[in-house]
Every structure is written in C-alpha cells, then in structure tokens.
C-alpha cells in the first residue's frame, strides 16, 4: 500500500468530488488524505462562520451536498491551523491547501505546506514582468477588493465574477467570455479551486484568450515534487 504522503485540505467539506478527478490523475487515491475545515460541523456551526461584517474577508467553498458556502477568513483561520496540525500528525509530507485565499501565520513543524495564493501570484507577476493585460475570474463580486491586493504589481487587471458553486448558464458563460475578450486580456486566471477544466473549456474553448486554472498549476507543482 502506498505510504500516505499528500493531505488535501479544503476550507469547505471533504471530499471535494468536483476536484478529485484532476488530483487522481497524478496521485493514487490511497496516497491522499482528504480533510475539510467544516467536516463534522452542524449547519448552525457553519452558519456561525459566515461573514457578518463588510470588514470580513469573504471566502467561498463547497459542502458535501454540492452547495456553495460563504465563510469569513478570520473565523476559519484557527480551524484551518487545527486541520494542518492533524494532517501533519498523520505523517503527510505535503499539505495542499485547496484555496486561493491568502492566510498569515499558518505553520507546520516538518511537513511542507503548499499555499497556492503566493505561488500563483508570483508566477503571474513574472510573466512579461507583469506587463500584460490580466483577467481574473473570481466567484463573488464582494471578493474583488481583497483579491485585487494580490495583483497590484500587474498594472492592467480586470475582474469578472462567476461562482463555480452555482448553476453556470450559457448566458453567464457568454458574458464572461465577451467581457475578457473585449477587455483585451492576454491571460485569465480562474482564481478559485472550484473552477474545473469543464468550466474553463465552456468559457474559453472557442476564445483566443489564454486561461489558467489555479488548481492545475498547483497540481503540476506538487507532481514535480514527488516520485
């Protein structure tokens, strides 16, 4: 049996059936430990983690039933650290945070913690030295101000919201594609781990705009670190 080496931590509930196929393309199922920050919590407890102030940074993730959930980052950060500690105690060498949100002070003792936010931002800033037109597809419009902080070093950035946790109609697909095309974007980052290859193809399959899935980028990094 393969030694457990990779923990995948979602800020929603595990397992994430929407992203598992892309992970299983590169890692055997028995080598992965799935953990959700909201695992085992009642509906009332999850509701307590929702943003209640305009000052709360909003994150969104997926519940087991497929529904989306809004969470206040400051409320879930302590719970997330507990899950990281648990994953490390299980002997996981790599701990993959399945979220593009930015957290501070997360830590491990020995395991390698992969936080996508910094990796994605650094990668995009290095393309053309940041001198290009970047589009950002994000789940919720109220996330734009916080997400924009990540891309300050790229002068030309536009944003469009489309949640991967709601029904994606042809009208929404067309609106997103037309928006980024008309904005003259050279590249669009799908800035949420909930976006799938299917969503990417629906929006950009017949477009000249290049598109990058956040989860595909991170999985390629993880794969290069393993044998």
N, C-alpha and C positions, 0 to 999 in steps of 0.2 A: 504494500500500500504506500502511496506517495506521502512523504512527510509533509505535514501542513506547513505552508510557507507564506501564504498570502491571506491577509484579512481585508475584506471589503466592507467599509463602514459607511452606511447611508444615514443621512440625518432624518430619514423617514423610517419606514418599517422594512425589515428584511424577510425574505429575499426579494431583490428587485428583479422581478421577472422581465421587466422591459429592457434591462441592460445586460442580463446574464448571457444571452447568446453571444454578444461580442467578446465577453470575458472568456467564455468557454471555448472560443475559437483558438485561444492561446494558452489556457491553463486547464489542466484536468480538474474535474469537479471536486475530487477528493482532496485537492490541494488548497481549496479555498474555504475560508470561514466567513460566512455572511453575518453581519451584525447591523442592527438598526438602532438608532438612538431612541426611537419611540417604541421599540419592542417591549411588549408586556404592559404598556400603559393603557389605562382606560380612556374612553372618549373624553371624559371630563378632564383627565390629567393632560391629555393632548391639547385640549382647548385652552388650558391654563398657559400653554407655551406659545400661544398666538400673540402677535404684536398688538399692543393696546395703546400705543402712543406713536405719533408721527416721527418721534425721535428713535424709534426702534428700527434697526436694520432688518429688512424682511428677507427671509429665505423661503424657498418652496421645495417640497419633496413629495414623495408618493407613499401612500398607505398600501397595505396588502390587497385591499379591495380595488386598487387602481385609481382611487380618488386622490386629487392633489390636496396638499395641506400647507398653510402658511405658518411660519414659525419666526419668532423673534430671536435673532442670533445671540443676544446676550443671555437669553433664558436657556438656550440649549447647550451653550459652550461647556458648562460644568458637566452636563450629562455626556457630552461627546468625549471629554477627557476620561471619564469613567470607562467608556467603551474602549478607548485606546488602551487604557491600563489592562482591561480584561483581555484584549487581543494579544497584548504582549505576554501576559501571563500564560496564554495558551501556546506560546512558543512561535508565534508568527514572526518571520524575518522581515517581511514587508507589510506595511499597513497603508492601505489605499483609502484615502478619504474621498468618498464619492460625492463631492460637492465642489463647485467652483467659487464658493464664498470664501472670503478672507477671514481667517481667525488669528488671534495672537495668543502666545504663551502655551500652545499645545506642545506636549513633550512626550518623549519616550526615554527609557533607560538604555536600551540597547537596540531595539528594533528600528528600522528605517521608516519614518513617517513620510508618505508622499502626499503633499498638499498641492493639488492641481493649480490653484489660483496663481501662485508665484511662477510656476513653470510656464503656464500659458501666457501670462503677461510678459515675461522675459522673452519668450520665443517671438511673440508678435512685435515687440519693440525692436528686435534685431532685424526684422525683415526690412530691407531698404533703409535701415537706420531709423525706422518709424516714418519715413517719408512716403506715404501712400494713403489711399482712402480706405479706411476700415469700416465695415459694417458690423454691428453687434446685435444678434438676435437674443433677446432675453425673455424670460417667462412673463414677468409682471411689469407694468409701467412704473409702479412705485419703487422698483429696484434701480431705476436708471441713475439717479443721483449717486447712489453708493457704488454701483458698478463703474460709473464714469471715472471714479478716483483711480481705478486700475489702469486706465488708458490715457492718462494725462500727457504722457510723453509722445503720444501719437497725435499730431496736430489735427488731422481730419478724420473724425469719427461720427457716425450716425447710428441711431438706435431704433429698433422696432420690436414690439412685444408680441409674443405668441406663445401661449403656455403649452408645453408638451403633455400636460396632465388634464387637458380639456379636449373636447372633440375638435379636430382640425378640419375645417370645411375647405372646399375648393376656393371659396371666396377669400378665406383667410390666407391660403397658400398663394393665390394670385396677388393679393395685396402686399404680402411680404416680398415676393419676388420683384414686383414692379417697383416697390419702394427702394430696394437696394440697387436695382438697375438704374433707375432714374437719378439716384444719388451718385452714380458713377463709382461705386465701390469696386476696388480691386480684389478684396477678400472679405468674407463674412465669417466671423467666429460664432458658432452656436453655443452660447455661454450658459449652458446648463447640462448637467449629466443626464437629464431626462430626454434630451434630443437623441433620436435614433438615426441610423442610416436611412431608414424608410422616410423619415421626416425630411432629412437632408435631400434625398432624391426627389421627393414631392415638390420641394420649393425650388431647388437649383438644378434639377435634372436636365431641363432644357434652357438653362440660362448660361450666359457667358461669364457670370460671376463665380469666382472660386470660393469654395466653402470648406470650413474646417470644423470637424466635430471635436469638442473638448475631450470626450471620453476616448475617442480613437487615438488622439495624440498621447494621452497619458498611458493607455494600454500599450502603445508602441514603446514607450519608455520603460514600463515595467517588464515587458517581454525581453528587452535588450539587457536587463539586469539578471535574468535567470538563465539557467541551462536547459 
